[in-house]
Amino acid sequence: MVKTKLQLNGRTVVDAAVDGIDMTDYPDFCDAYFDSACYEDGTALTDDELIELTDTNFDALHEMIYDRIY
């Protein structure tokens, strides 16, 4: 479970799911990304917001990947 709170545009993001994990790219996982997520109020993030979330929360993304594979 991710310990870092995900934030985007000053709002908390929850229920984030990761995709694009390629074990041949270990330990970089540069192709991984947030596939889905929503704000605390239940509003789903758009594709553009998911891209921004990935770009601005890459440490949290890596933490989620490592939690998933170990």
Backbone as XML, in Angstrom:
<?xml version="1.0"?>
<chain id="A" units="angstrom">
  <residue number="1" name="MET">
    <atom name="N" x="0.849" y="-1.192" z="0.000"/>
    <atom name="CA" x="0.000" y="0.000" z="0.000"/>
    <atom name="C" x="0.883" y="1.240" z="0.000"/>
  </residue>
  <residue number="2" name="VAL">
    <atom name="N" x="0.545" y="2.169" z="-0.838"/>
    <atom name="CA" x="1.355" y="3.367" z="-0.968"/>
    <atom name="C" x="1.254" y="4.205" z="0.298"/>
  </residue>
  <residue number="3" name="LYS">
    <atom name="N" x="2.400" y="4.651" z="0.790"/>
    <atom name="CA" x="2.441" y="5.447" z="2.012"/>
    <atom name="C" x="2.395" y="6.937" z="1.702"/>
  </residue>
  <residue number="4" name="THR">
    <atom name="N" x="2.801" y="7.296" z="0.504"/>
    <atom name="CA" x="2.798" y="8.681" z="0.068"/>
    <atom name="C" x="1.402" y="9.046" z="-0.413"/>
  </residue>
  <residue number="5" name="LYS">
    <atom name="N" x="0.908" y="10.181" z="0.061"/>
    <atom name="CA" x="-0.385" y="10.644" z="-0.429"/>
    <atom name="C" x="-0.214" y="11.197" z="-1.827"/>
  </residue>
  <residue number="6" name="LEU">
    <atom name="N" x="-1.055" y="10.746" z="-2.715"/>
    <atom name="CA" x="-1.026" y="11.247" z="-4.076"/>
    <atom name="C" x="-1.801" y="12.558" z="-4.131"/>
  </residue>
  <residue number="7" name="GLN">
    <atom name="N" x="-1.197" y="13.536" z="-4.780"/>
    <atom name="CA" x="-1.810" y="14.851" z="-4.927"/>
    <atom name="C" x="-1.763" y="15.261" z="-6.391"/>
  </residue>
  <residue number="8" name="LEU">
    <atom name="N" x="-2.809" y="15.918" z="-6.825"/>
    <atom name="CA" x="-2.841" y="16.490" z="-8.164"/>
    <atom name="C" x="-3.682" y="17.752" z="-8.116"/>
  </residue>
  <residue number="9" name="ASN">
    <atom name="N" x="-3.116" y="18.833" z="-8.561"/>
    <atom name="CA" x="-3.823" y="20.120" z="-8.583"/>
    <atom name="C" x="-4.404" y="20.479" z="-7.220"/>
  </residue>
  <residue number="10" name="GLY">
    <atom name="N" x="-3.639" y="20.189" z="-6.158"/>
    <atom name="CA" x="-4.060" y="20.526" z="-4.803"/>
    <atom name="C" x="-5.151" y="19.637" z="-4.239"/>
  </residue>
  <residue number="11" name="ARG">
    <atom name="N" x="-5.471" y="18.555" z="-4.929"/>
    <atom name="CA" x="-6.518" y="17.630" z="-4.470"/>
    <atom name="C" x="-5.909" y="16.260" z="-4.216"/>
  </residue>
  <residue number="12" name="THR">
    <atom name="N" x="-6.459" y="15.543" z="-3.248"/>
    <atom name="CA" x="-5.993" y="14.202" z="-2.919"/>
    <atom name="C" x="-6.572" y="13.201" z="-3.903"/>
  </residue>
  <residue number="13" name="VAL">
    <atom name="N" x="-5.713" y="12.304" z="-4.351"/>
    <atom name="CA" x="-6.104" y="11.264" z="-5.301"/>
    <atom name="C" x="-6.110" y="9.924" z="-4.575"/>
  </residue>
  <residue number="14" name="VAL">
    <atom name="N" x="-7.146" y="9.122" z="-4.826"/>
    <atom name="CA" x="-7.290" y="7.812" z="-4.185"/>
    <atom name="C" x="-7.548" y="6.741" z="-5.245"/>
  </residue>
  <residue number="15" name="ASP">
    <atom name="N" x="-7.489" y="5.496" z="-4.801"/>
    <atom name="CA" x="-7.808" y="4.342" z="-5.665"/>
    <atom name="C" x="-6.996" y="4.327" z="-6.950"/>
  </residue>
  <residue number="16" name="ALA">
    <atom name="N" x="-5.723" y="4.658" z="-6.847"/>
    <atom name="CA" x="-4.858" y="4.676" z="-8.026"/>
    <atom name="C" x="-4.430" y="3.252" z="-8.380"/>
  </residue>
  <residue number="17" name="ALA">
    <atom name="N" x="-4.484" y="2.940" z="-9.654"/>
    <atom name="CA" x="-4.050" y="1.639" z="-10.164"/>
    <atom name="C" x="-2.894" y="1.851" z="-11.130"/>
  </residue>
  <residue number="18" name="VAL">
    <atom name="N" x="-1.930" y="0.926" z="-11.077"/>
    <atom name="CA" x="-0.728" y="1.015" z="-11.899"/>
    <atom name="C" x="-0.790" y="-0.016" z="-13.010"/>
  </residue>
  <residue number="19" name="ASP">
    <atom name="N" x="-0.278" y="0.346" z="-14.172"/>
    <atom name="CA" x="-0.171" y="-0.586" z="-15.297"/>
    <atom name="C" x="1.151" y="-0.313" z="-16.005"/>
  </residue>
  <residue number="20" name="GLY">
    <atom name="N" x="1.492" y="-1.159" z="-16.961"/>
    <atom name="CA" x="2.710" y="-0.971" z="-17.730"/>
    <atom name="C" x="3.965" y="-1.453" z="-17.030"/>
  </residue>
  <residue number="21" name="ILE">
    <atom name="N" x="3.808" y="-2.323" z="-16.032"/>
    <atom name="CA" x="4.966" y="-2.854" z="-15.318"/>
    <atom name="C" x="5.619" y="-3.919" z="-16.187"/>
  </residue>
  <residue number="22" name="ASP">
    <atom name="N" x="6.870" y="-3.685" z="-16.532"/>
    <atom name="CA" x="7.633" y="-4.610" z="-17.360"/>
    <atom name="C" x="8.850" y="-5.055" z="-16.558"/>
  </residue>
  <residue number="23" name="MET">
    <atom name="N" x="8.852" y="-6.313" z="-16.126"/>
    <atom name="CA" x="9.928" y="-6.806" z="-15.271"/>
    <atom name="C" x="11.278" y="-6.791" z="-15.979"/>
  </residue>
  <residue number="24" name="THR">
    <atom name="N" x="11.309" y="-6.775" z="-17.304"/>
    <atom name="CA" x="12.594" y="-6.691" z="-17.992"/>
    <atom name="C" x="13.194" y="-5.292" z="-17.876"/>
  </residue>
  <residue number="25" name="ASP">
    <atom name="N" x="12.407" y="-4.338" z="-17.386"/>
    <atom name="CA" x="12.860" y="-2.967" z="-17.185"/>
    <atom name="C" x="13.208" y="-2.690" z="-15.719"/>
  </residue>
  <residue number="26" name="TYR">
    <atom name="N" x="13.273" y="-3.744" z="-14.913"/>
    <atom name="CA" x="13.643" y="-3.609" z="-13.498"/>
    <atom name="C" x="15.034" y="-3.011" z="-13.392"/>
  </residue>
  <residue number="27" name="PRO">
    <atom name="N" x="15.327" y="-2.077" z="-12.530"/>
    <atom name="CA" x="14.489" y="-1.472" z="-11.503"/>
    <atom name="C" x="13.870" y="-0.143" z="-11.923"/>
  </residue>
  <residue number="28" name="ASP">
    <atom name="N" x="14.043" y="0.243" z="-13.183"/>
    <atom name="CA" x="13.580" y="1.568" z="-13.617"/>
    <atom name="C" x="12.075" y="1.670" z="-13.808"/>
  </residue>
  <residue number="29" name="PHE">
    <atom name="N" x="11.494" y="0.657" z="-14.416"/>
    <atom name="CA" x="10.052" y="0.650" z="-14.695"/>
    <atom name="C" x="9.599" y="1.942" z="-15.371"/>
  </residue>
  <residue number="30" name="CYS">
    <atom name="N" x="10.369" y="2.375" z="-16.366"/>
    <atom name="CA" x="10.076" y="3.666" z="-16.996"/>
    <atom name="C" x="8.798" y="3.650" z="-17.837"/>
  </residue>
  <residue number="31" name="ASP">
    <atom name="N" x="8.265" y="2.473" z="-18.144"/>
    <atom name="CA" x="7.024" y="2.399" z="-18.916"/>
    <atom name="C" x="5.777" y="2.310" z="-18.037"/>
  </residue>
  <residue number="32" name="ALA">
    <atom name="N" x="5.955" y="2.218" z="-16.738"/>
    <atom name="CA" x="4.811" y="2.112" z="-15.823"/>
    <atom name="C" x="4.092" y="3.461" z="-15.722"/>
  </residue>
  <residue number="33" name="TYR">
    <atom name="N" x="2.806" y="3.377" z="-15.447"/>
    <atom name="CA" x="1.995" y="4.594" z="-15.366"/>
    <atom name="C" x="0.750" y="4.329" z="-14.525"/>
  </residue>
  <residue number="34" name="PHE">
    <atom name="N" x="0.111" y="5.413" z="-14.082"/>
    <atom name="CA" x="-1.169" y="5.296" z="-13.393"/>
    <atom name="C" x="-2.246" y="5.092" z="-14.449"/>
  </residue>
  <residue number="35" name="ASP">
    <atom name="N" x="-2.929" y="3.966" z="-14.344"/>
    <atom name="CA" x="-3.948" y="3.579" z="-15.317"/>
    <atom name="C" x="-5.322" y="4.145" z="-14.979"/>
  </residue>
  <residue number="36" name="SER">
    <atom name="N" x="-5.599" y="4.240" z="-13.697"/>
    <atom name="CA" x="-6.872" y="4.810" z="-13.250"/>
    <atom name="C" x="-6.707" y="5.342" z="-11.835"/>
  </residue>
  <residue number="37" name="ALA">
    <atom name="N" x="-7.544" y="6.295" z="-11.503"/>
    <atom name="CA" x="-7.543" y="6.892" z="-10.169"/>
    <atom name="C" x="-8.734" y="7.842" z="-10.097"/>
  </residue>
  <residue number="38" name="CYS">
    <atom name="N" x="-9.052" y="8.244" z="-8.886"/>
    <atom name="CA" x="-10.115" y="9.236" z="-8.727"/>
    <atom name="C" x="-9.770" y="10.164" z="-7.570"/>
  </residue>
  <residue number="39" name="TYR">
    <atom name="N" x="-10.429" y="11.297" z="-7.578"/>
    <atom name="CA" x="-10.298" y="12.225" z="-6.460"/>
    <atom name="C" x="-11.117" y="11.688" z="-5.293"/>
  </residue>
  <residue number="40" name="GLU">
    <atom name="N" x="-10.882" y="12.232" z="-4.111"/>
    <atom name="CA" x="-11.587" y="11.777" z="-2.910"/>
    <atom name="C" x="-13.104" y="11.852" z="-3.054"/>
  </residue>
  <residue number="41" name="ASP">
    <atom name="N" x="-13.603" y="12.773" z="-3.871"/>
    <atom name="CA" x="-15.052" y="12.901" z="-4.040"/>
    <atom name="C" x="-15.625" y="11.886" z="-5.029"/>
  </residue>
  <residue number="42" name="GLY">
    <atom name="N" x="-14.746" y="11.021" z="-5.595"/>
    <atom name="CA" x="-15.198" y="9.982" z="-6.512"/>
    <atom name="C" x="-15.096" y="10.344" z="-7.981"/>
  </residue>
  <residue number="43" name="THR">
    <atom name="N" x="-14.707" y="11.568" z="-8.285"/>
    <atom name="CA" x="-14.555" y="11.986" z="-9.669"/>
    <atom name="C" x="-13.335" y="11.308" z="-10.287"/>
  </residue>
  <residue number="44" name="ALA">
    <atom name="N" x="-13.543" y="10.588" z="-11.380"/>
    <atom name="CA" x="-12.443" y="9.895" z="-12.053"/>
    <atom name="C" x="-11.516" y="10.895" z="-12.733"/>
  </residue>
  <residue number="45" name="LEU">
    <atom name="N" x="-10.212" y="10.590" z="-12.706"/>
    <atom name="CA" x="-9.251" y="11.427" z="-13.402"/>
    <atom name="C" x="-9.353" y="11.181" z="-14.904"/>
  </residue>
  <residue number="46" name="THR">
    <atom name="N" x="-9.175" y="12.229" z="-15.671"/>
    <atom name="CA" x="-9.158" y="12.116" z="-17.133"/>
    <atom name="C" x="-7.822" y="11.519" z="-17.562"/>
  </residue>
  <residue number="47" name="ASP">
    <atom name="N" x="-7.715" y="11.152" z="-18.821"/>
    <atom name="CA" x="-6.452" y="10.626" z="-19.344"/>
    <atom name="C" x="-5.318" y="11.638" z="-19.164"/>
  </residue>
  <residue number="48" name="ASP">
    <atom name="N" x="-5.603" y="12.896" z="-19.434"/>
    <atom name="CA" x="-4.575" y="13.931" z="-19.266"/>
    <atom name="C" x="-4.160" y="14.071" z="-17.804"/>
  </residue>
  <residue number="49" name="GLU">
    <atom name="N" x="-5.113" y="13.970" z="-16.896"/>
    <atom name="CA" x="-4.800" y="14.054" z="-15.473"/>
    <atom name="C" x="-3.985" y="12.840" z="-15.020"/>
  </residue>
  <residue number="50" name="LEU">
    <atom name="N" x="-4.272" y="11.659" z="-15.572"/>
    <atom name="CA" x="-3.495" y="10.467" z="-15.231"/>
    <atom name="C" x="-2.046" y="10.611" z="-15.699"/>
  </residue>
  <residue number="51" name="ILE">
    <atom name="N" x="-1.848" y="11.207" z="-16.860"/>
    <atom name="CA" x="-0.494" y="11.462" z="-17.349"/>
    <atom name="C" x="0.224" y="12.424" z="-16.411"/>
  </residue>
  <residue number="52" name="GLU">
    <atom name="N" x="-0.460" y="13.488" z="-16.029"/>
    <atom name="CA" x="0.127" y="14.461" z="-15.106"/>
    <atom name="C" x="0.408" y="13.824" z="-13.751"/>
  </residue>
  <residue number="53" name="LEU">
    <atom name="N" x="-0.495" y="12.969" z="-13.280"/>
    <atom name="CA" x="-0.304" y="12.271" z="-12.008"/>
    <atom name="C" x="0.953" y="11.407" z="-12.069"/>
  </residue>
  <residue number="54" name="THR">
    <atom name="N" x="1.140" y="10.697" z="-13.165"/>
    <atom name="CA" x="2.333" y="9.867" z="-13.345"/>
    <atom name="C" x="3.586" y="10.736" z="-13.343"/>
  </residue>
  <residue number="55" name="ASP">
    <atom name="N" x="3.543" y="11.834" z="-14.067"/>
    <atom name="CA" x="4.713" y="12.702" z="-14.179"/>
    <atom name="C" x="5.087" y="13.378" z="-12.859"/>
  </residue>
  <residue number="56" name="THR">
    <atom name="N" x="4.100" y="13.686" z="-12.042"/>
    <atom name="CA" x="4.362" y="14.448" z="-10.814"/>
    <atom name="C" x="4.452" y="13.580" z="-9.560"/>
  </residue>
  <residue number="57" name="ASN">
    <atom name="N" x="4.146" y="12.299" z="-9.670"/>
    <atom name="CA" x="4.169" y="11.407" z="-8.510"/>
    <atom name="C" x="4.943" y="10.129" z="-8.812"/>
  </residue>
  <residue number="58" name="PHE">
    <atom name="N" x="6.068" y="10.269" z="-9.522"/>
    <atom name="CA" x="6.796" y="9.088" z="-9.965"/>
    <atom name="C" x="7.360" y="8.287" z="-8.793"/>
  </residue>
  <residue number="59" name="ASP">
    <atom name="N" x="7.742" y="8.945" z="-7.701"/>
    <atom name="CA" x="8.230" y="8.209" z="-6.522"/>
    <atom name="C" x="7.129" y="7.331" z="-5.933"/>
  </residue>
  <residue number="60" name="ALA">
    <atom name="N" x="5.932" y="7.856" z="-5.839"/>
    <atom name="CA" x="4.809" y="7.074" z="-5.327"/>
    <atom name="C" x="4.471" y="5.932" z="-6.274"/>
  </residue>
  <residue number="61" name="LEU">
    <atom name="N" x="4.568" y="6.181" z="-7.572"/>
    <atom name="CA" x="4.339" y="5.138" z="-8.561"/>
    <atom name="C" x="5.327" y="3.998" z="-8.354"/>
  </residue>
  <residue number="62" name="HIS">
    <atom name="N" x="6.600" y="4.330" z="-8.185"/>
    <atom name="CA" x="7.613" y="3.294" z="-7.942"/>
    <atom name="C" x="7.337" y="2.535" z="-6.645"/>
  </residue>
  <residue number="63" name="GLU">
    <atom name="N" x="6.914" y="3.243" z="-5.626"/>
    <atom name="CA" x="6.592" y="2.600" z="-4.348"/>
    <atom name="C" x="5.454" y="1.590" z="-4.550"/>
  </residue>
  <residue number="64" name="MET">
    <atom name="N" x="4.450" y="1.964" z="-5.322"/>
    <atom name="CA" x="3.336" y="1.057" z="-5.588"/>
    <atom name="C" x="3.791" y="-0.151" z="-6.386"/>
  </residue>
  <residue number="65" name="ILE">
    <atom name="N" x="4.685" y="0.047" z="-7.335"/>
    <atom name="CA" x="5.204" y="-1.073" z="-8.130"/>
    <atom name="C" x="5.947" y="-2.037" z="-7.232"/>
  </residue>
  <residue number="66" name="TYR">
    <atom name="N" x="6.837" y="-1.525" z="-6.402"/>
    <atom name="CA" x="7.608" y="-2.410" z="-5.531"/>
    <atom name="C" x="6.727" y="-3.126" z="-4.523"/>
  </residue>
  <residue number="67" name="ASP">
    <atom name="N" x="5.695" y="-2.459" z="-4.024"/>
    <atom name="CA" x="4.737" y="-3.125" z="-3.128"/>
    <atom name="C" x="4.040" y="-4.263" z="-3.855"/>
  </residue>
  <residue number="68" name="ARG">
    <atom name="N" x="3.773" y="-4.074" z="-5.115"/>
    <atom name="CA" x="3.049" y="-5.074" z="-5.904"/>
    <atom name="C" x="3.918" y="-6.289" z="-6.249"/>
  </residue>
  <residue number="69" name="ILE">
    <atom name="N" x="5.204" y="-6.058" z="-6.524"/>
    <atom name="CA" x="6.038" y="-7.180" z="-6.968"/>
    <atom name="C" x="6.738" y="-7.897" z="-5.829"/>
  </residue>
  <residue number="70" name="TYR">
    <atom name="N" x="6.775" y="-7.307" z="-4.648"/>
    <atom name="CA" x="7.449" y="-7.987" z="-3.516"/>
    <atom name="C" x="6.469" y="-8.427" z="-2.486"/>
  </residue>
</chain>
